Amino acid sequence: MFISFEGIEGAGKTTALNYLADLLQSRGHDCLSTREPGGCTLGRNLRSILLDARTRHLSGRAELFLFLADRAQHVAEIIRPALEAGQVVLCDRYTDSTLAYQGYGRGQDIDYLRRLNQAATGGLQPELTLLFDLPVRCGLMRAGERNRAEGLILVEGRFDSESLDFHERVRQGYRALAEEEPQRVAIVDAAQPPEDVVLQCRSALEAHLHARGQSLDGTAIPEEGEDDDT
């Protein structure tokens, strides 16, 4: 199973990802937690360029292809082998980030970006995407507090410094993507307290598994009217 976590800056994706990884592991699943950019060796090098607030004069096209290079290597080296080995992969950002940030945020053609994502991933898509949605100002405030606390203002703050209008376009882009694929994308109200956010994530995961006839521990759910003793 492949689950991606998406949202604007400061949405709380990492906290929820760690919660679900612990939950799934407690139910007997072998989980791999990863992220973009930075989930592989190449990605870690590219992350230092893409997210560093001191990176200047990076064109929109160059930014796009650096993210895609990270994704292509990440899928080939990390994600696809893990899925083939039967692991549950939980990924902090994936293809929807490109559509939201470089598409809706930067104004690049969405259909073009979809084709590039397809090429970079070989068509690999998450089965479930959790979209953490909250007001832009709230998210940016959280992101700033987090980066200050962890000493990451410069090395992780490049997108935080974008205009409010940019982040509003990204947020609306994410919501548009969720409307296009409601079977895959579940919207999580990330403005709620953390304990409520993780409960929403658990409910979304359980609903996804139930639709596949499975439970959290991987066992099949008996069909309605089926007698467990037969």
C-alpha positions in Angstrom: 0.0 0.0 0.0 1.2 3.5 -0.9 0.0 6.5 1.0 1.1 10.1 0.3 0.7 13.1 2.6 0.1 16.5 1.0 -0.6 20.1 2.1 0.7 23.6 2.4 3.6 24.7 4.6 3.0 24.0 8.3 0.1 21.6 7.8 1.4 19.0 10.1 2.0 16.2 7.6 5.0 14.8 9.4 3.3 14.3 12.8 0.4 12.5 11.2 2.7 10.4 9.0 4.6 9.2 12.1 1.3 8.4 13.9 0.0 6.3 11.0 3.4 4.5 10.6 3.3 3.6 14.3 -0.3 2.5 14.1 0.2 0.3 11.1 3.4 -1.2 12.5 1.5 -2.0 15.7 -1.0 -4.0 13.5 1.8 -6.1 11.9 2.6 -4.0 8.8 6.2 -3.4 7.7 6.3 0.3 7.0 8.7 2.6 5.2 8.5 6.4 5.9 10.0 8.6 3.3 9.8 12.2 1.9 10.2 14.4 -1.1 12.6 15.9 -1.7 15.2 14.0 0.2 14.1 10.4 0.4 17.2 9.1 -1.4 20.9 10.1 -1.6 20.3 12.2 -4.7 17.2 13.8 -3.2 19.1 14.8 0.0 21.6 16.7 -2.2 18.8 18.3 -4.2 16.8 19.2 -1.1 19.7 21.4 0.1 19.3 23.4 -3.1 15.5 23.4 -3.5 14.5 24.4 0.0 17.4 26.6 1.1 16.3 30.2 1.4 19.7 31.3 0.1 19.1 29.6 -3.2 18.6 32.5 -5.6 17.8 33.0 -9.3 16.5 29.4 -9.7 14.1 29.5 -12.6 10.7 27.9 -12.5 11.8 25.3 -15.1 15.0 24.5 -13.3 13.1 24.1 -10.0 10.6 21.8 -11.7 13.2 19.5 -13.2 15.2 19.2 -10.0 12.0 18.0 -8.2 11.3 15.6 -11.0 14.9 14.2 -10.9 14.5 13.6 -7.2 11.2 11.9 -7.7 12.5 9.6 -10.5 15.4 8.4 -8.4 13.2 8.2 -5.3 10.7 5.9 -7.0 13.4 3.7 -8.7 15.6 3.4 -5.6 13.3 3.5 -2.6 9.5 3.5 -3.2 9.0 0.8 -5.9 11.4 -1.7 -4.3 9.7 -1.3 -1.0 6.2 -1.8 -2.5 7.5 -4.9 -4.3 8.8 -6.2 -1.0 5.3 -5.9 0.5 6.0 -2.8 2.6 3.5 0.0 3.3 5.1 3.2 2.0 4.2 6.5 3.6 5.5 9.5 1.7 5.6 13.1 2.8 4.8 14.8 -0.5 4.7 13.2 -4.0 3.3 14.1 -7.4 0.4 16.3 -6.1 3.0 18.7 -4.7 4.3 19.4 -8.2 0.8 20.1 -9.5 0.0 22.3 -6.6 3.2 24.2 -6.3 4.7 24.4 -9.8 1.3 24.2 -11.4 -1.2 26.3 -9.5 1.4 28.2 -7.5 3.9 29.0 -10.3 1.4 28.9 -13.1 2.9 26.1 -15.2 0.6 24.0 -17.4 -1.1 21.3 -15.4 -1.5 18.8 -18.2 2.2 19.2 -19.0 3.1 18.6 -15.4 0.9 15.5 -15.3 2.8 14.1 -18.3 6.2 14.8 -16.6 5.0 13.2 -13.3 3.9 10.1 -15.3 7.4 9.9 -16.9 9.3 10.4 -13.7 7.3 7.8 -11.7 6.5 5.3 -14.4 2.9 5.8 -13.6 3.2 4.9 -9.9 0.4 6.7 -7.9 -0.6 6.5 -4.3 -3.6 4.4 -3.4 -4.5 7.0 -0.7 -3.6 10.7 -0.4 -4.2 12.6 2.8 -4.5 16.3 2.1 -3.9 18.5 5.2 -5.9 21.7 4.7 -5.8 24.8 6.8 -5.8 28.6 6.4 -2.5 29.8 4.8 -1.6 32.3 7.5 -2.0 29.6 10.2 0.2 27.2 8.2 2.9 29.7 7.6 2.9 30.7 11.3 3.3 27.1 12.3 6.1 26.5 9.7 8.0 29.6 10.9 7.8 28.5 14.6 8.9 25.0 13.7 11.9 26.2 11.6 13.0 28.7 14.3 12.8 26.0 16.9 14.8 23.5 14.8 17.2 26.1 13.4 16.0 25.6 9.9 14.9 29.1 8.9 17.6 29.3 6.1 18.0 25.7 5.1 14.3 24.8 4.9 12.6 28.2 4.4 12.7 28.9 0.7 9.0 28.3 0.1 7.9 29.9 3.4 9.2 33.2 2.0 6.8 33.1 -1.0 3.9 35.6 -1.0 0.6 34.9 0.6 -1.0 34.9 -2.9 1.3 32.1 -3.9 0.4 30.0 -0.9 -3.3 30.7 -1.5 -3.0 29.5 -5.0 -1.3 26.3 -3.8 -4.0 25.7 -1.2 -6.8 26.2 -3.8 -4.9 24.0 -6.2 -4.8 21.2 -3.7 -8.5 21.5 -3.1 -9.1 21.4 -6.8 -7.1 18.2 -7.1 -9.1 16.6 -4.2 -12.3 17.4 -6.0 -11.0 15.7 -9.1 -10.1 12.5 -7.3 -12.3 12.1 -4.2 -11.8 8.3 -4.2 -8.0 8.8 -3.7 -7.7 12.1 -1.9 -9.2 12.5 1.6 -9.2 16.1 3.0 -8.1 16.4 6.6 -9.0 19.5 8.6 -5.4 20.4 9.8 -6.6 23.5 11.7 -7.9 21.2 14.4 -5.8 20.1 17.5 -3.2 17.4 16.7 -5.1 14.7 18.5 -8.2 15.4 16.3 -6.1 15.5 13.2 -4.6 12.1 13.7 -8.1 10.7 14.4 -9.2 12.0 11.1 -6.3 10.3 9.4 -7.1 7.0 11.1 -10.7 7.3 10.0 -9.7 8.1 6.4 -7.3 5.1 6.3 -9.9 2.7 7.8 -12.5 3.9 5.3 -10.0 3.3 2.4 -9.2 -0.2 3.7 -12.8 -1.0 4.3 -13.6 -0.1 0.6 -11.0 -2.7 -0.3 -12.5 -5.2 2.0 -9.7 -5.1 4.5 -9.1 -4.1 8.1 -6.1 -2.3 9.7 -4.5 -5.6 10.5 -4.7 -6.7 6.9 -7.4 -9.3 7.4 -10.4 -9.5 5.1 -13.6 -8.0 6.3 -16.5 -10.6 6.1 -19.1 -9.6 3.6 -22.4 -8.5 5.0 -24.4 -11.5 6.1 -21.4 -13.8 6.0 -21.2 -16.2 9.0 -17.7 -16.2 10.5 -18.2 -19.8 11.6 -18.8 -21.2 8.1 
